[in-house]
Each structure stands twice: as C-alpha cells, then as structure tokens.
C-alpha cells in the first residue's frame, strides 16, 4: 500500500537502516497512491449518488461510502443502541485526570512486538479500523478516546471484524500516553492527532489535548524515523499544533525537508492526506467547503534521543 504509514508498518524496529534508505521512495509512492484513492473515491461517490432517489447527497452519505468496505453494522447491540456523540468533553474533569491502567499487551494484541500506531482522539474508530484491517500482519493500532461510549462501540466493531491488531481505550492521552507507550513491547512508529477539539474560548484552551508534556512524550516515545501526523480544519488550532511540533525541530523534521517533492503549499501545509483514507471529521469539513491544514514530522535518525 502506498501510504506513509502502511509502508512503515511493514518494517520492524531492527531495520532502521532500511527505513532510512527507503524514506524517499516511500514518500513519493504515497502521493501517487493518494491520487488513485481520490479518483476511485470520486467514482464511488458518482455511482452512489446516482442511486440515491432524488435526494441531496449529505456528508453522512460520503462517510458511509468512504468506509463501505468495513461493512460495519449500523445497530451495534441491544446494550449500546444508538450512540449519541457528545462533541465537547472537559479533559480536566476529575473523572478524566486519572491515568488509565496499562493493559496486558499480550492479551490485547496477537503479536505485541509489531510496530505501533497511536491515534489520539480516535473518535468513532473507523479510520483506525480501516488501517488495521489492511495491515493485519504488519502493525498494531491503538485508539485513545475520551468519550467512553465511542470506545465501547469501537471495541464491539473490533470483535465484529475479528481483528487482533487493534485496541481502543477510554483514556485522556494527556495523562496516559506516556505510560502506555513506554510499556509497549514494540516500536512506536506513528502518532496521529486529527482534528482535535478546538476549545475556542481562551479560558478553555488549557483543555486542548496537545500541550508541551504530551509533545515531549510523543517525541521521546517515537522510534528514530517514526512519524507524527497532525491536522485540523480550524486554522487557529492547526497553527497551535504546528507551533508545538515546530518547537521540536532539533529532533523532528517536517516531511518536505526530507523529500522536497512532497507537495506542500507556500505556507508549508501538506496538500494531500498521506494516509489513504480521510477521517469522518475531514469528510464533513471538506463537504462544507472547509480547508484541512496538515503537517507530518519524522524523528531524526541522528537526534541522539533515547527511545
């Protein structure tokens, strides 16, 4: 598969030199894969929209199309029923500031030594499920989400799909990420933070998930050559994400400095989504005409930082 992540997960921690030698080719392949993905996606949208009886195509229809091959059940179970999504959660509330218990990784994953991707604020989990099913033998996936009902439903879907390389946890990444990652037996190859809660009000910005301690934990936990992918449809939030990770450029490099052929605009935002599939929020935002601001960083091989 042509995306950065899918190709990275096929390499083990013991093959860092191979990762280094092939970095440029991985990045160039991702662009062509993205174009193919978007073309096939457009074809599906046209085909599906033609079959919708005289009704306007909605962003929810596009989400269903994007993730159609997962074939997830609409009705989860009698216990879960319809899951109402609470958009805003206070991560500083008493129930969310207690670190979660570290799971037994041997029980969570079939092979806990495989490279790991962590998606912080994974939402419904469809994005991570899509990736996990396509890399069932080459990588593990961990979704951290602060809305418990979404985690419960995502875990139900994991069982429905019979996947042994993905796990979801109800957790506040700000307080739990470091401990979780430091105990994982394999290498951390990628961390994604995609359209996090903006917390617009100035007095609430301390609730934003990306704060200096989390950035430090991500940078330290990544293997050399590992990546961080961030994006937002809110420019203010995207700039905050960018500033936080640009402050670590002694350890991180933005992806276009490694391969200048990676398409970015004049402001340094990635023009394409490198993952091979869009998140639900990304689909909704683009449907409404919003711009997505993306950055991807790679940990330097010569950083000298312990992992």
Number of C-alpha atoms within 10 A of each C-alpha: 15 22 21 22 25 20 19 22 22 15 17 18 18 9 9 16 12 11 21 13 10 13 17 16 12 20 23 18 17 24 23 13 18 19 14 14 15 16 12 11 16 13 12 15 17 10 11 14 18 12 10 11 8 8 9 9 15 12 17 13 15 20 18 14 15 22 18 11 9 14 11 16 10 8 10 17 11 7 6 13 11 13 13 8 12 9 8 11 13 14 19 15 10 8 10 19 16 13 17 17 11 14 12 11 17 12 10 16 19 15 18 19 17 25 25 25 27 25 23 25 23 27 27 22 25 21 20 23 24 17 20 24 19 12 19 14 15 19 30 28 26 25 26 23 22 21 21 15 19 23 23 18 19 24 17 18 20 22 10 13 14 11 16 19 24 25 23 25 23 18 25 23 26 23 19 19 21 19 16 17 21 17 12 19 15 20 25 28 28 27 25 18 18 23 25 22 17 20 17 13 8 8 8 11 15 13 19 18 22 20 15 13 12 17 19 14 16 21 23 19 23 25 24 28 24 25 28 24 21 21 25 24 21 18 14 12 22 23 15 15 22 20 11 16 25 16 12 15 15 11 20 23 20 20 24 19 11 15 15 12 13 19 16 16 8 7 6 14 18 20 15 19 23 24 20 23 20 18 22 21 17 21 19 19 18 13 15 11 9 13 14 21 23 24 25 22 26 25 26 21 17 10 13 9 15 10 12
